Every structure is written in structure tokens, then in C-alpha cells.
């Protein structure tokens, strides 16, 4: 999956593992992207300023998002 960059606008598709998730379809602006490799597996933490006022991070590939135009 292509990762967003800081400043990109995104839309959440799903956040299945969070006990208090952001609603699917919510939009926000990416603040930062931290890429990690653990045990040969690549994943990323993405900090988002959600338009609803929350600041919950995404964990990719578990959470799914769409990068907007």
C-alpha cells in the first residue's frame, strides 16, 4: 500500500482493532508518518488530525485508508 505523506488529506475506510475507533468515512489531515520494520514485517504509524477534532493514529496495514485527490 502507498503511504500518505504529511499534509495529505485522507478518508478512513476501517479501524477494526481500536476500542474507540474513528467512524468509517471520517476525513483528516496527516501530521506524520513513522515507518517501522519488525521481524521482517513493514508497518507504519500515521498521525492524523481528524476533522472531528480527534487526534488518533492509524496503524497500517491493520487500519485502512484512502488518500484523497
C-alpha positions as CSV (number, residue, x, y, z in Angstrom):
1,X,0.0,0.0,0.0
2,X,1.1,3.5,-0.8
3,X,1.6,5.5,2.4
4,X,0.3,9.1,2.7
5,X,2.7,12.0,3.4
6,X,2.3,14.7,5.9
7,X,-0.2,17.2,4.7
8,X,-2.2,14.7,2.7
9,X,-5.9,14.5,3.2
10,X,-7.3,11.0,3.9
11,X,-10.6,9.2,4.4
12,X,-10.8,6.3,6.9
13,X,-12.1,3.0,5.4
14,X,-11.8,0.9,8.6
15,X,-10.1,0.8,12.0
16,X,-11.0,-2.8,13.2
17,X,-8.8,-3.2,16.3
18,X,-9.3,0.1,18.2
19,X,-11.7,0.0,21.2
20,X,-12.8,3.6,20.4
21,X,-12.4,3.9,16.7
22,X,-12.9,6.8,14.3
23,X,-16.1,6.4,12.3
24,X,-15.5,4.9,8.8
25,X,-15.8,7.7,6.2
26,X,-14.2,10.3,8.5
27,X,-11.6,12.6,6.9
28,X,-8.5,14.2,8.3
29,X,-5.0,15.6,7.5
30,X,-1.9,13.5,8.0
31,X,0.5,15.1,10.6
32,X,3.3,12.5,10.5
33,X,4.2,9.0,9.2
34,X,6.6,6.7,11.1
35,X,7.6,3.6,9.2
36,X,8.8,0.5,11.1
37,X,10.2,-2.9,10.3
38,X,9.8,-5.6,13.0
39,X,10.7,-9.2,12.4
40,X,10.9,-8.5,8.6
41,X,7.3,-7.1,8.6
42,X,6.8,-3.5,7.5
43,X,4.2,-1.3,9.1
44,X,3.6,2.3,9.8
45,X,2.0,4.6,12.4
46,X,0.2,7.6,10.9
47,X,-0.7,10.6,13.0
48,X,-3.9,12.3,11.8
49,X,-5.7,15.5,12.8
50,X,-9.2,14.3,12.2
51,X,-11.8,16.8,11.1
52,X,-14.0,15.8,14.1
53,X,-11.3,17.1,16.5
54,X,-9.7,13.8,17.5
55,X,-6.0,13.0,17.0
56,X,-6.0,9.2,16.9
57,X,-3.1,7.5,15.0
58,X,-3.6,4.8,12.3
59,X,-1.6,1.6,12.2
60,X,-1.0,0.4,8.7
61,X,-1.7,-2.3,7.4
62,X,-4.3,-3.1,10.1
63,X,-6.2,0.1,9.6
64,X,-7.3,1.0,6.1
65,X,-7.5,4.5,4.5
66,X,-7.9,6.2,1.2
67,X,-5.7,9.1,0.1
68,X,-7.9,11.9,-1.3
69,X,-7.1,13.7,-4.6
